[in-house]
Amino acid sequence: MFEFLLCAIGGAAIYAVYFALEYGRKWWVKRERLNTIHQNTSEYLKFQDEIVYVNYKGYELPMKRSEKTAIWDNLTADGKKKALSSWKSHLNNNK
């Protein structure tokens, strides 16, 4: 009877150690994966928030990289003229 109880306790202890190590390994892998995703996303957002200058009819229009790719590159010629007009009025108001 004593040997059976000792084997049961030993088996439970071995299983508990195995479970703790496996859970810790999975937690560590998940944490590393989340840290990598967070770092890559942060770098991408910093890249998209950089200020770039678009040369349009002799004027350097500043805008975020994300605005350039999402808005400026899809504007028609009329839309670009309106943007330039707005930029000129902004320059005149700040003088």
C-alpha positions in Angstrom: 0.0 0.0 0.0 2.8 2.4 0.9 4.6 1.7 -2.4 1.5 2.4 -4.4 0.9 5.7 -2.5 4.6 6.6 -3.1 4.3 5.9 -6.8 1.1 7.9 -7.1 2.7 10.9 -5.4 5.9 10.6 -7.5 3.9 10.3 -10.7 1.8 13.3 -9.8 5.0 15.3 -9.0 6.6 14.3 -12.3 3.5 15.2 -14.2 3.3 18.6 -12.3 6.9 19.4 -13.2 6.3 18.4 -16.9 3.1 20.5 -17.0 4.8 23.5 -15.5 7.7 23.3 -17.9 5.4 22.8 -20.9 3.2 25.7 -19.9 6.2 27.9 -19.3 7.7 27.1 -22.7 4.4 27.9 -24.4 4.1 31.2 -22.4 7.6 32.1 -23.4 7.1 31.4 -27.1 3.8 33.4 -27.1 5.5 36.3 -25.3 8.4 36.4 -27.8 6.0 36.2 -30.7 3.9 39.1 -29.3 7.1 41.2 -28.7 8.2 40.6 -32.3 4.8 41.7 -33.6 4.8 44.8 -31.4 8.3 45.8 -32.5 7.5 45.3 -36.2 4.2 47.2 -35.9 6.0 50.1 -34.1 8.7 50.3 -36.7 6.0 50.3 -39.5 4.0 53.1 -37.8 7.1 55.2 -37.3 7.9 54.7 -41.0 4.4 55.7 -42.0 4.5 58.9 -39.8 7.7 60.2 -41.4 7.4 63.5 -43.1 8.1 63.4 -46.8 8.0 66.3 -49.3 6.1 66.2 -52.6 7.3 68.6 -55.2 4.4 69.9 -57.1 4.7 72.9 -59.5 7.8 74.2 -57.7 6.3 73.9 -54.2 7.5 71.4 -51.6 4.3 70.1 -49.9 5.0 68.3 -46.6 2.9 65.3 -45.7 3.1 62.1 -43.8 4.2 59.1 -45.9 0.9 57.4 -45.2 -1.0 60.5 -46.5 1.1 60.5 -49.6 0.4 56.9 -50.5 -3.2 56.9 -49.4 -4.4 60.3 -50.6 -1.9 62.2 -52.8 -1.1 59.4 -55.1 -4.8 58.9 -55.8 -5.7 62.5 -56.4 -6.7 63.8 -59.8 -5.0 66.9 -61.3 -7.9 69.0 -60.1 -7.5 67.7 -56.5 -3.8 68.3 -56.6 -4.4 71.9 -57.7 -6.8 72.4 -54.8 -4.3 71.0 -52.4 -1.6 73.4 -53.8 -4.0 76.3 -53.5 -4.7 75.3 -49.9 -1.0 75.1 -49.1 -0.3 78.5 -50.7 -3.1 80.1 -48.5 -1.6 78.4 -45.5 1.8 79.8 -46.3 0.3 83.3 -46.8 -1.6 83.2 -43.5 1.6 82.3 -41.5 3.6 85.3 -42.8 
